[in-house]
Amino acid sequence: MARGARRSRGDVLWFVPGRKTPIAASTAAESLTLGLLAEQGHTFASARDALTYGSPEEHAILAAYIERGYADTKMQDLGVQADAEPTWGEMLNTNGN
């Protein structure tokens, strides 16, 4: 790796309130999985229990929130959501026109 080059952390960065640096990173697919659990009303602890076939990164994200005291917090309360795919209109209008 060249000096000063940064390794990609992932498509989605995960934050906790009051912290500027991310606590974890994931792919968009992993973010979608966690977002679907959030839409079902899960807390971070219940999502960990419900996620039986999740990736190691998904489990690590949930563990990072739980370690920071958010085990009984609903995921949606911290903004976790399953974002829908952008429409063609949104993709074509990326330059602000």
C-alpha positions in Angstrom: 0.0 0.0 0.0 1.4 3.4 -1.0 2.2 5.9 1.7 -0.9 8.0 2.5 -3.3 5.7 0.6 -6.3 4.7 2.5 -7.9 1.3 2.5 -11.6 1.3 1.8 -13.6 0.8 4.9 -16.9 -0.2 3.3 -19.9 1.3 1.7 -21.6 2.3 4.9 -20.0 3.8 8.0 -21.7 3.3 11.4 -21.7 6.0 14.1 -22.9 6.5 17.6 -24.2 9.8 19.0 -21.6 12.2 20.1 -18.7 10.5 18.1 -17.3 11.8 14.9 -15.4 8.7 13.9 -17.2 5.6 12.8 -17.3 2.6 15.0 -17.7 0.1 12.2 -18.1 -0.2 8.4 -20.1 -2.6 6.3 -21.3 -3.3 2.8 -24.6 -2.0 1.5 -26.0 -5.5 1.7 -25.1 -5.9 5.3 -26.6 -2.5 6.0 -29.8 -3.5 4.3 -30.0 -6.7 6.5 -29.6 -4.7 9.7 -32.1 -2.1 8.4 -34.7 -4.8 7.9 -34.2 -5.9 11.4 -34.6 -2.3 12.6 -37.8 -2.0 10.7 -39.1 -5.0 12.6 -38.6 -3.0 15.8 -35.5 -4.8 17.1 -33.2 -3.4 19.7 -29.4 -4.0 19.1 -29.5 -7.0 21.5 -32.6 -8.6 20.1 -31.2 -8.1 16.5 -28.1 -10.0 17.5 -30.2 -12.9 18.8 -32.4 -12.8 15.6 -29.5 -12.7 13.2 -28.7 -16.4 12.9 -27.0 -16.5 9.5 -25.5 -13.0 9.4 -22.0 -12.2 8.3 -19.2 -11.7 10.9 -19.3 -7.9 10.1 -23.0 -7.7 10.9 -22.4 -9.4 14.2 -19.4 -7.1 14.9 -21.6 -4.0 14.2 -24.2 -5.1 16.6 -21.5 -6.0 19.2 -20.0 -2.5 18.8 -23.3 -0.9 19.7 -24.0 -3.2 22.6 -20.5 -2.7 24.0 -21.2 1.1 24.0 -24.3 0.7 26.1 -27.0 0.6 23.3 -28.1 -3.0 23.8 -31.7 -2.0 24.8 -32.0 0.9 22.4 -34.2 0.4 19.4 -32.1 0.4 16.2 -34.5 2.9 14.5 -33.9 5.4 17.4 -30.3 5.7 16.2 -31.3 6.0 12.5 -30.8 2.4 11.3 -33.1 1.9 8.4 -33.4 -0.2 5.2 -32.9 2.4 2.5 -34.8 1.7 -0.7 -32.9 1.6 -4.0 -32.8 5.0 -5.7 -35.2 5.5 -8.6 -34.0 6.3 -12.1 -35.0 9.9 -11.6 -32.9 10.2 -8.5 -29.9 8.6 -10.2 -30.2 10.9 -13.3 -30.6 13.9 -11.1 -27.4 13.5 -9.2 -25.9 16.8 -10.4 -28.6 19.0 -8.7 -30.5 19.9 -11.9 
